[in-house]
Amino acid sequence: NDTNSHNKYISTKIKNEGIYFFGGLEEDGNCSSTLRVLKIFKNPCELSTVASIGRFPRPRFNCTMTLVNHINCILIYGGRNMEGLHFSDIFFLNLENLNWIG
């Protein structure tokens, strides 16, 4: 069954299954470098902070995040900070071990 093999892949290759968010603006107006995951398969849904390792991106907002399935990573590109600096850097988050590469 394709569904069972897909679920097995997800459970072994993604440490925290859900919808990922990185950075953004905090309530106080400062940029964030927090990684969060929205666990949509819980009832009710649960938003939590994700502990990760490696060299993670500087605080930012307006960055893009893309899932790169064939290498099991999320790619983060660009964004900006409150001082108006526009980033053109690229970071990868390995979803199996939550290690940042950038």
C-alpha positions in Angstrom: 0.0 0.0 0.0 1.5 3.4 -1.1 -0.1 5.2 1.8 1.6 3.0 4.4 5.0 3.3 2.8 4.6 7.1 2.6 3.7 7.3 6.3 6.6 5.1 7.2 9.0 7.4 5.2 7.6 10.5 6.9 7.9 9.0 10.4 11.5 8.0 9.9 12.7 10.9 7.9 11.0 13.9 9.5 11.7 14.5 13.2 8.7 16.8 13.8 6.0 16.4 11.2 3.9 19.5 10.5 4.1 22.9 8.9 7.3 24.8 9.6 7.7 28.5 10.2 11.0 30.4 10.5 11.5 34.0 11.8 9.0 36.7 11.4 8.1 39.7 13.5 7.5 39.3 17.2 4.8 41.1 19.2 7.5 43.7 20.3 8.3 44.4 16.6 11.7 42.7 16.6 12.8 40.1 14.1 12.8 36.4 15.2 15.1 33.5 14.5 12.8 31.0 16.0 11.9 27.8 14.2 8.3 26.7 14.9 6.2 23.8 13.7 2.4 23.6 13.5 1.4 20.0 14.2 -1.9 19.8 12.3 -2.5 16.1 13.1 -3.1 16.8 16.7 -6.5 17.8 18.0 -6.4 20.7 18.6 -3.5 21.7 16.4 -0.4 22.5 18.3 2.2 25.3 17.6 5.6 24.6 19.2 9.2 25.9 19.1 11.6 23.4 17.5 15.1 22.9 18.9 17.6 22.7 16.2 21.4 22.6 15.8 24.0 24.0 13.5 24.5 27.5 12.1 21.0 28.8 11.8 19.9 32.0 9.9 20.0 35.4 11.5 16.7 36.9 12.7 14.6 37.9 9.7 11.2 38.2 8.1 9.8 38.0 4.5 12.1 35.1 3.7 11.0 32.2 1.6 10.8 28.5 2.7 10.7 25.6 0.3 10.6 21.9 0.9 13.2 20.1 -1.1 11.9 16.5 -1.0 14.8 14.7 -2.6 17.3 15.8 0.0 14.8 15.9 2.9 15.4 19.6 3.7 13.7 22.9 4.0 15.5 25.7 2.1 15.3 29.2 3.5 16.3 32.1 1.2 16.6 35.8 1.8 14.4 38.0 3.9 15.2 41.2 5.6 15.8 42.6 9.1 14.4 45.7 10.9 17.4 47.8 9.9 16.4 47.4 6.2 19.2 44.9 5.4 18.0 42.5 2.6 19.6 39.0 2.9 20.6 36.9 -0.1 21.8 34.0 1.9 20.6 30.3 1.7 20.2 27.9 4.5 19.0 24.3 4.6 17.4 22.6 7.5 17.8 18.8 7.5 14.4 17.4 8.6 15.8 14.1 9.9 18.2 15.6 12.5 17.1 19.3 12.5 20.6 20.4 11.6 21.1 23.8 9.9 23.5 24.0 7.0 24.3 27.5 5.7 
